[in-house]
Amino acid sequence: MQQTYEGTLQNTMEPIEIAVDWLKTNSGKIILLIVVALLAAVIDKALTRIVSKVLDRSQVPNASIFINILRAVVWTLAVGTVLQPVFGINPTTIFTALGIGGLAVSLGMKDTIANIIGGFGLMLGRVIQPGDLVNVAGTDGVVEDINWRQTVVRTRSGDMMVIPNSVLNTAALTKLTPVSEGMATLEFTAKASGDPSAISQDILDRVTKATADVALEGQPPLVKFTGFSPYGMTGQVLVFAREGVLPSTIKDMAARAIAGSGTEYLVEDGGSSGNL
């Protein structure tokens, strides 16, 4: 009975002794692992705080990606430091394998990489920022967001244009003012025998009244004469839509005001108030 008890006790102590021996043998490695992990955590926290303050002052959009990249570098270096002394793994072998794998992945993700590089250029160069009025590929809109893959532009009609950054970096891009972004041009023709000043004032009065609810505040319509045609004097009416109003809407209202004015004008959509 006593021998059985002693045997059981010996069997119980063996795993404990093995664990103690392992701890004694690898205590240096464990201490190194803990020290490196703690040091990496402290550096990570300190750099995150410092870089966050710097990037907040620079007003770089989506600055968190810079912080995440920096943190990844810190922890990669920490892992590389302990691979050989703690785990007996040569980090050169792993990094070489990762380099070959990364090359293969990069070939298959070249468009994504081009978008990311384009995002770097747009953000660091501050070419455009959220809230800017832009014209991209003939479409006007407000920049809603810039991230590492794409730029989102909201048009006046409410549509969201999602433009890859690689395309945005190569396409023609125009930064607009609120006046030019909401401008619509309406062509008209008036009698050649008419008084240009009287015609201009009449058109201004009627268009201003008709578009008062949708026009950009502080920017009245403009009338300018551009030449002559077989039908008379040609000119343009420039109208400016307020935010949220389509330029085509204010243009239609101006055309209706001119066509129904009771004087003899032709507008570009064919409507007229009389025969020239």
N, C-alpha and C positions, 0 to 999 in steps of 0.2 A: 504493500500500500504506500509506504514511504517512498519507494523507488518510483512508483507511478507519479506521485506528486512532484518529486524532484525532476522527473523527465518532462512533465508538463511545464514546470517553471522554467526549465532550460529552453524548451521550445518557444516559450513566450519571450524570453530575454534575447534570443538570437536576433529577431528583426530589430529590436531596440539597439542592440550592440552594432548591428550592421549600419543602422541610421547614424549612430554616434560616430562610428569610424568614418562614414562618408562625409559627415559634417567636419570632422577633424581634417580629413584629407583635402576637402574642397573649401575650407573656410576662407582662404585667401581669395578664391574665385568669387565666392558669394559676396564678400565684402566689396570687392572691386565692382561687381554687378550693381550692388546697392548704391555705392558712391557715384558711379557713372549715371545711374538712373536719377538720383537726387540732383546731381549737378545739371543734367540735361533738363530736368523739370524747372530748376531755378532759372537757368538761362532762357528757357522757353518762355516762362512767365515774364521775365524782365524785358526781353526783346519784344514780346507781344505788346507790352505796355508802352515801350518807347516808340516802336514803329507805328502803333495806333495813333499816338499823339502827333507824330510827324505827318502821317498821311491825312489825318483829319484837318490839319492846317493847310495842306496842299490841295484839299477838296478834290481828290482823285475819286471818281466814281468806283463803286464796288471794290474798295481798298482791301477788303477781307482776303481776297485771293493772294495779295502780297504777303499777308501775315501767315496764311496757310502754307505757302511755299517756303517761307522762312522756317516755320516750325518743322516742316518735313525735312529740311536740310539739317536742322539741329538733331533730330532724332535719328536720321540716317547716319550722321557722324557718330552718334552715341552707340548705335548698334554695331557700326564698323569697328569701334574701339574695343568692344568686348567679345567680338566673334572669335578671334584667335586665342586670347588668353583664357577665356571662360569656356567656350564650347569647342575649341580646337579646330575651328573652321577658318580656312584661309579666305579673307574678304576679297582678295584679288580675283579668286575664282568666281565668286558670286557676282561681283561687279562686271567681270568680263562676260559672264552669261547674260546678265541683265542688259549689257550694252548690245550684244548681238540680238537679243530678243527685242530691245527697244528699237533697233534699226528696222527690224521686220515690221514691228507695229507702226513705226512712223511712216513707212512706205504705204501702208494700208490706210493711214489716217492723215494723209498729207493735206486734205482739204480742211480738216479740223484744226490741224496745226497752223495752217495759213490764217484761219479765222482767229485763233488765239493770238498770233503775232500781230494781226491787224487790230485786235482789241487793245493790245499793249500800246500800239502806235496812237490809236484814237484817244486813249485815256491819258497816257503820259504826255502826249503832245497837246492835249486839250483842244483838239481840232473842233469837236462839237461836244456839247454837254446837254444833259436832260433839260428841256425847256426851250432849246434853240429852235428857231423856225428855219427849215431847210427845204431845198428842192433837190430831190434825188431822182435821176432818170425821168425828169419831166413831171414828177409828182411832188406837190407841196404838202408839208405837214410839220408837226411838232415832235421833237425827239422825246420819247417817253422813257427809254431805258437804253443803256449801253452795258453789255456784259462781254464775256470772253469769246462768245461764239457769234453774237449777232447784235444788231441795233434795231430797236423797235421805234417806228415813226407812226404817229397817229394823224390821219388826214382830217380835213374839216368835216367830211361825211361820217367820221367815227370809225373808219376802217383802220386796222392795225397792219402796217407793212413791216414784215420781218425780213431784214436785209442782212445777209452774211457779211461779217466784217471784211473778209477778203474781197468781196464785191465792192463794198463801200470805199475801200482804199484805192480802187482803180476806176470807179465811176465818177462822172462829173458831179460835183457837190457844190451847191450854192447856199450860203447863209443869207436868209431873208430878214427884212424888217417887217413888223406888223403891217405897215402900209403896203409894201410890195406884195406880201403874201396874200392879202385879201383883195388885191386889185383886180378888177374886170374891165375890159375895154369893149366899148360898143361903137361900131362904125355907123355914121349917118351921112346923108346927102341932103343939102338944102338948095333952094333956088339960087342960081348965080346972081340974080338981080337983087337979092335980099341984103340987108345991112348986117354984116358979120357981128357987130356988137349987140344989136337987137336980138339976133338969132341966138347968140351965145347966152345972153342973159335969160331969154325965154326958156331955153333948154335947161339951164341951171336951176331956175325957179321950179320948174315942173319935176325935174329929176330929184331935187333936194326934198321936195314935199312928198313925193311918192316913196322914197327910200329912207325916210327919217327914222323908221323903227328898226332898220337893219343895217344902217350905215355906221362906219367906224366913227366914234365920237371925236370931234375936233378935226376931221378930215373931210371937207365938203367935196362934191364932185368937181371935176375939171373938164373944161371944153377947150379943144384946140382944133384949128383948121389945118388940114394936111395937103390940100390942093384942089384940083378941078377934075371933073369927069364929064362925059357927054350929058349927064343929067344935072349937073350943077356943082356947087362947092361941096367938097368932101371934108369930113372931120371926124373926130373921135370924142366920146364922152368917157372919162375915167371915173369909175365909181369904186368905193372901198368898203368892203363888207366887214362888219364887226366879228369878233370871235364867235364861232359856233354857227355862222351863216355861210352857206356856200356862195362862192363868187357867181356861179350861174344863176342863183336865186335873185341877187341884187341886180344882175345884168338884165334878167327878164323883166323885173319891175321897172327898170329904167327904159327899156325898149317899149314897154306898154305905155309909159308916161309920155314918151316922145310921139309914138304912133297915134295916140288918142288926144293929142294936144289941141287939135283944131287948126293948126298951122300946117304948112306944106313941107313935111320932112319925109324922107325915106330912111328907114333903119335897116341894118344888115340882115335881119331875118325876113325882110320882105314886107313888113307891116308899114303902112303909111297913113298919113292924115289927109292926103290929097294927091292930086296928080301934078307932077312937076311939068 
